[in-house]
């Protein structure tokens, strides 16, 4: 029996996990990226990402995120490398919202406990939480060291005889009938094509689809206060510090520095340029965390970088869509939410391209991908 041929464009977390799913199912996979594999320029190639269940106000997201935890553990076992560290996750919120959040987690099968405002300030004395906030702690949550996870996935794939890697190959178009054209003139033909090129996806998609996507730029600080590093021992990931600006922090994990950012440091931009954090946004974050962290030292900010991600303009959610005669699947998003759900996304995409019975996730954007009749023509200039 001739194996299904799948071309995967993109060497970030979605591309690597989708390639893994397809290879394990017996497909022949061509994996392409404009940079190395894994791609250091991928948004998912980062220090660490939070894996936690709670999504306040959304039972479907919370249930799916609770399942994602198990999928990440499965991936870790498969590649034989530890990259998932269970540091826990703390979400600060108004006291009156705590019972509903605990119930939401219980309904998803995720253990959690509440902290009163007094317990919150006592347990984490180096953080100045806004007055009147309580907390919900998920002990089983944690952080994936993203760059290490991607490197481990790439090593696993390189050991598979039906995986053909094409690093440093720029894609100039993804065309109907499963044709992927590279800048050097090479043509890769597949029975199915997966476009998982993160923020570059817009250049490879039909105008009717790419026009529905918004590009965002996010600034982040790396923070390593050497004299007080012991103060971070036992600190969980805090995806919501409860501030008006949406501040969050990742503690040091293994030998990585802490990561500090805020929703207020995310803005829509027309195009990708550099990844250099301007003084304006660096100062914005320094000011926020000077007010939030006791003994915050601006000199301990050891780095700053900007990343990009896409979202559906209407829903602000990731976007999974299909188009073209050959069944081209596009996951035109990246960022924290996509990383968390990446194993579920990869399984959903692989189910589609391989014609398998789908594994329902409870997430609309995964279980009901958007279908486009438009033919893509010759779109794109990168991968």
Buried (B, 14 or more C-beta within 10 A) or exposed (E): EEBBBBBBBBBBBBBBBBBBBBBEBEBBBBBBBBBBBBBEBBBBBBBBBBBBBBBBEEEBBBBBBBBBBEBBBEBBEEBEBEBBBBBBBBBBBEEEBBEEBBEBBEEBEBBBEBBEBEBBBEBBEBBBBBEEBBBBBBBBBBBBBBBBBBBBBBEBBEEBEBBBBBBEBBBBBBBBEBBBBBBEEEEBBBBBBBBBBBBBBBBBBBEEBBEBBBBBBBBBBBBBBEEBEEBBEEBBBBBBBBBEBBBBBBBBBEEBBBBBBBEBBBEEBEEBEEBEBEEEBBEBBBEBBEEBBEEBBEEBBEEBBBBBBBBBEEEEBBBBBBBBEBBBBBBBBBBBBBBBBBBBBBBBBBBBBBEEEEEEBBBEBBBEBBEBEEEBEEBBEBB
